[in-house]
């Protein structure tokens, strides 16, 4: 199975970073193909607006997401989509 992990945390040695690495190790050891997209390492602006999507330099870049069998996210709690404060 192909697994795509989106990691979004500014601190590489955070708990989220450790979870991402542990997931990669465990899934790879189980024979899965694992791809990690580290948004902070890529310089991706996590406060999304039109600047993130003005052009597509590589048409295959976004195609990768449609080829994965599973999408996992690793992000800090403060970015909860529920809108609730911790």
Secondary structure as UniProt FT lines:
FT   STRAND          2..8
FT   TURN            12..13
FT   HELIX           15..29
FT   TURN            30..31
FT   STRAND          33..38
FT   TURN            39..43
FT   HELIX           50..53
FT   TURN            59..62
FT   HELIX           63..67
FT   STRAND          70..75
FT   HELIX           77..79
FT   TURN            81..82
//
